[in-house]
Amino acid sequence: MKRYRCKVCGHIYDLAEGDPKSGITPGTAFEDLPEDWVCPVCGAKKAKFQLVVPGGV
């Protein structure tokens, strides 16, 4: 499953978990998050997230 990391604080968005505090249900793909969604930890915009590549640096 794809995971995305916030470049500001390091929070991982995992689609298996979603973001219940923001009303995002588990199974919601990152691409399907609303454009105004923000990191639940630091408030960074969606554009500040990058795809985590398994085994990548």
N, C-alpha and C positions, 0 to 999 in steps of 0.2 A: 504494500500500500504506500502511496505517496505521502510524504511528510514535508512540511515546510518550516523553516527556521526564521525567526525574527532576527534581522541583522542588527537590531538595536539592543535587545535584551537576551536573545538566545532562546526564547520560548518556542516550543515545537507545536505546530498545529498538526494534529493527527486526525485524519478523517474518520478513523474508527471511534474516536472519542468525541469529535465535534467540539462545540463550545457552548455547553449547556447554560452558562451564566449569560450568554448573549442570545440565547434562544436558537442556537445552531445545533440541530440534531445529529447524533452519530451517523456516519455514512455520507455526510455532506462533503462533496469534493471541494477542494480549495478554490477551484475555478468557478464554482457555483456560489461562493460566498458573496454577499452584497458588496458593492464597491465601497460602501461607507463603513464596512466592518473594520474594526481596529483590534490590535493585539490586546488580549484581556489582561496582560501583565503591565505593559508600559504605554499602551495607547497609540503605538505606531500604526501608520496606515498599511493597508494590505500590500501596497507596492514595496514595502520594506521587507517583505518575506522572500526567501529564495528556496528553491527545491533542494531537499537534502538528498544527495546521491549516495547510495550505499557503497561503502568502501572508498568514497571520495575524500578529498582533503578539504 
